[in-house]
């Protein structure tokens, strides 16, 4: 499960989703194939919880898809 850096949170809410999205992007870019499914689940759980906006979630989902394809080649 993805862990949110406590420095990014304040009273349980993120100060800026862009920081969280950037952290997820870095994680996805360095992930191995077997890590992508759990990252995808965590991404959508974060979206459902309001930690990521629609655009960030969609962009990150597309990044996961691209990363998966690149690693399978």
N, CA and C of each residue as an Amber inpcrd file, in Angstrom:
protein
   219
   0.8350000  -1.1820000   0.0000000   0.0000000   0.0000000   0.0000000
   0.8770000   1.2420000   0.0000000   0.4600000   2.2350000  -0.7550000
   1.1900000   3.4850000  -0.8500000   1.0720000   4.2520000   0.4510000
   2.1700000   4.7710000   0.9170000   2.1730000   5.5750000   2.1390000
   2.3920000   7.0420000   1.7500000   1.5720000   7.9040000   2.3090000
   1.6770000   9.3260000   2.0550000   2.7110000   9.9120000   3.0060000
   3.6030000  10.6980000   2.4750000   4.6000000  11.3740000   3.2860000
   3.8780000  12.3030000   4.2630000   4.0660000  12.1110000   5.5790000
   3.3680000  12.9480000   6.5530000   3.6490000  14.4420000   6.3910000
   4.7830000  14.7810000   5.8180000   5.1040000  16.1940000   5.6100000
   4.1520000  16.8510000   4.6180000   3.4680000  16.0470000   3.8100000
   2.5470000  16.5940000   2.8120000   1.1510000  16.8070000   3.3630000
   0.9040000  16.3770000   4.5880000  -0.4390000  16.4540000   5.1360000
  -0.5260000  17.4700000   6.2670000  -1.7080000  17.9800000   6.4500000
  -1.9850000  18.8700000   7.5750000  -3.3920000  18.5670000   8.0510000
  -3.5280000  18.1630000   9.2790000  -4.8130000  17.7900000   9.8760000
  -5.5780000  16.7980000   9.0070000  -4.8570000  15.8660000   8.4340000
  -5.4970000  14.8070000   7.6650000  -5.7870000  15.1310000   6.2170000
  -5.5450000  16.3490000   5.7860000  -5.8120000  16.7180000   4.3960000
  -4.5270000  17.2050000   3.7500000  -4.4120000  16.9460000   2.4660000
  -3.2260000  17.4270000   1.7410000  -3.3430000  18.9250000   1.5210000
  -2.2350000  19.6220000   1.6420000  -2.2230000  21.0500000   1.3540000
  -2.3680000  21.2950000  -0.1280000  -1.7940000  20.4280000  -0.9160000
  -1.8870000  20.5980000  -2.3640000  -1.8270000  19.2530000  -3.0420000
  -2.8320000  18.9180000  -3.8180000  -2.8160000  17.6200000  -4.4820000
  -1.6830000  17.5190000  -5.4870000  -1.2040000  18.6470000  -5.9690000
  -0.1270000  18.5790000  -6.9490000   1.1310000  17.9490000  -6.3480000
   1.3870000  18.1900000  -5.0680000   2.5350000  17.5590000  -4.4150000
   2.3360000  16.0520000  -4.3160000   1.1320000  15.6430000  -3.9740000
   0.8260000  14.2190000  -3.8650000   0.8890000  13.5630000  -5.2380000
   0.3370000  14.2410000  -6.2400000   0.3810000  13.7140000  -7.6110000
   1.8300000  13.5830000  -8.0760000   2.6680000  14.5490000  -7.7240000
   4.0830000  14.4860000  -8.1020000   4.7730000  13.3040000  -7.4240000
   4.4300000  13.0480000  -6.1720000   5.0050000  11.9070000  -5.4560000
   4.5760000  10.5920000  -6.1110000   3.3070000  10.5030000  -6.4700000
   2.8150000   9.3030000  -7.1530000   3.4860000   9.1260000  -8.5100000
   3.6540000  10.2110000  -9.2470000   4.2900000  10.1460000 -10.5660000
   5.6980000   9.5740000 -10.4520000   6.4650000  10.0540000  -9.4980000
   7.8300000   9.5550000  -9.2950000   7.8080000   8.0740000  -8.9330000
   6.8630000   7.6870000  -8.0940000   6.7400000   6.2810000  -7.6890000
   6.4070000   5.4000000  -8.8820000   5.4690000   5.8440000  -9.7090000
   5.0540000   5.0770000 -10.8840000   6.2140000   4.9460000 -11.8780000
   6.9210000   6.0270000 -12.0990000   8.0220000   6.0050000 -13.0620000
   9.1460000   5.0490000 -12.6570000   9.2830000   4.7770000 -11.3830000
  10.3260000   3.8710000 -10.9200000   9.8250000   2.4870000 -10.5480000
   8.5410000   2.2310000 -10.8010000   7.9220000   0.9680000 -10.3720000
   8.2630000  -0.1780000 -11.3110000   8.3150000  -1.3560000 -10.7300000
   8.4330000  -2.5980000 -11.5030000   7.0320000  -3.0480000 -11.9010000
   6.9660000  -3.9360000 -12.8770000   5.6840000  -4.3930000 -13.4080000
   4.7550000  -4.9110000 -12.3130000   5.2740000  -5.7040000 -11.3940000
   4.4160000  -6.2930000 -10.3560000   3.9060000  -5.2600000  -9.3460000
   4.4410000  -4.0530000  -9.3750000   4.0140000  -2.9970000  -8.4610000
   2.9070000  -2.1150000  -9.0470000   2.6490000  -2.2350000 -10.3320000
   1.7180000  -1.3210000 -10.9870000   0.2580000  -1.5640000 -10.6190000
  -0.1530000  -2.8150000 -10.4640000  -1.5480000  -3.0650000 -10.0800000
  -1.8610000  -2.4920000  -8.6960000  -1.0170000  -2.7300000  -7.6900000
  -1.2790000  -2.1000000  -6.3950000  -1.2460000  -0.5670000  -6.4570000
  -0.3540000  -0.0140000  -7.2670000  -0.3090000   1.4390000  -7.4180000
  -1.5910000   1.9690000  -8.0530000  -2.1070000   1.2380000  -9.0190000
  -3.3600000   1.6360000  -9.6540000  -4.5050000   1.6250000  -8.6420000
  -4.5730000   0.5900000  -7.8330000  -5.6130000   0.5300000  -6.7950000
  -5.4630000   1.6980000  -5.8170000  -4.2410000   1.9630000  -5.3980000
  -4.0010000   3.0680000  -4.4700000  -4.3560000   4.4130000  -5.0980000
  -4.0680000   4.5580000  -6.3770000  -4.3980000   5.7860000  -7.0770000
  -5.8950000   6.0510000  -7.0200000  -6.7020000   5.0310000  -7.3480000
  -8.1470000   5.2470000  -7.3810000  -8.7470000   5.3530000  -5.9820000
  -8.1440000   4.7100000  -5.0070000  -8.5860000   4.9060000  -3.6170000
  -8.3030000   6.3400000  -3.1880000  -7.1610000   6.8630000  -3.5820000
  -6.8120000   8.2460000  -3.2630000  -7.7680000   9.2180000  -3.9510000
  -8.1210000   8.9080000  -5.1670000  -9.0890000   9.7350000  -5.9000000
 -10.4390000   9.7030000  -5.1950000 -10.8870000   8.5150000  -4.8340000
 -12.1730000   8.3850000  -4.1330000 -12.1790000   9.1350000  -2.8050000
 -11.0360000   9.1780000  -2.1440000 -10.9170000   9.8700000  -0.8560000
 -10.7500000  11.3830000  -1.0140000 -10.6630000  11.8510000  -2.2590000
 -10.5290000  13.2750000  -2.5100000  -9.1080000  13.7970000  -2.4400000
  -8.1370000  12.8950000  -2.4300000  -6.7420000  13.3200000  -2.3670000
  -6.1770000  13.6890000  -3.7300000  -6.8380000  13.2210000  -4.7820000
  -6.4340000  13.5270000  -6.1610000  -7.6480000  14.0220000  -6.9290000
  -7.4390000  15.0270000  -7.7460000  -8.5030000  15.5080000  -8.6180000
  -8.6580000  14.6000000  -9.8320000  -9.7100000  14.8350000 -10.5860000
  -9.9930000  14.0150000 -11.7690000  -8.8470000  14.0440000 -12.7820000
  -8.3420000  15.2380000 -13.0670000  -7.2940000  15.3580000 -14.0810000
  -6.0070000  14.6650000 -13.6520000  -5.6080000  14.8590000 -12.3950000
  -4.3970000  14.2000000 -11.9020000  -4.5670000  12.6830000 -11.9220000
  -5.7310000  12.2100000 -11.4950000  -5.9710000  10.7680000 -11.4610000
  -5.9130000  10.1740000 -12.8660000  -6.5360000  10.8500000 -13.8200000
  -6.5250000  10.3590000 -15.1950000  -5.1100000  10.3440000 -15.7640000
  -4.3620000  11.4210000 -15.5380000  -2.9860000  11.5010000 -16.0320000
  -2.1230000  10.3910000 -15.4320000  -2.2790000  10.1390000 -14.1390000
  -1.4930000   9.0960000 -13.4770000  -1.9040000   7.7050000 -13.9480000
  -3.1950000   7.5070000 -14.1910000  -3.6630000   6.2190000 -14.7160000
  -3.0650000   5.9620000 -16.1000000  -2.9960000   7.0010000 -16.9140000
  -2.3830000   6.8610000 -18.2380000  -0.8890000   6.5710000 -18.1230000
  -0.2420000   7.1640000 -17.1370000   1.1720000   6.8960000 -16.9040000
   1.3860000   5.4410000 -16.4930000   0.5090000   4.9200000 -15.6440000
   0.5940000   3.5080000 -15.2500000   0.4300000   2.6170000 -16.4750000
  -0.5370000   2.9340000 -17.3150000  -0.7610000   2.1470000 -18.5310000
   0.4860000   2.1680000 -19.4240000   1.0570000   3.3520000 -19.6220000
   2.2540000   3.4800000 -20.4650000   3.4390000   2.7330000 -19.8630000
   3.5880000   2.8380000 -18.5620000   4.6940000   2.1550000 -17.8790000
   4.5420000   0.6420000 -18.0120000   3.3180000   0.1570000 -17.8690000
   3.0420000  -1.2680000 -17.9960000   3.4120000  -1.7650000 -19.3880000
   3.0190000  -1.0160000 -20.3930000   3.3180000  -1.3940000 -21.7760000
   4.8300000  -1.3870000 -22.0300000   5.5110000  -0.3900000 -21.5150000
   6.9620000  -0.2830000 -21.7140000   7.6930000  -1.4450000 -21.0460000
   7.2330000  -1.8300000 -19.8730000   7.9070000  -2.9220000 -19.1540000
   7.6170000  -4.2910000 -19.7660000   6.5050000  -4.4240000 -20.4540000
   6.1740000  -5.7010000 -21.0910000   6.9450000  -5.9090000 -22.3810000
   7.3950000  -4.8310000 -22.9910000   8.1460000  -4.9410000 -24.2670000
   9.5320000  -5.4770000 -24.0790000
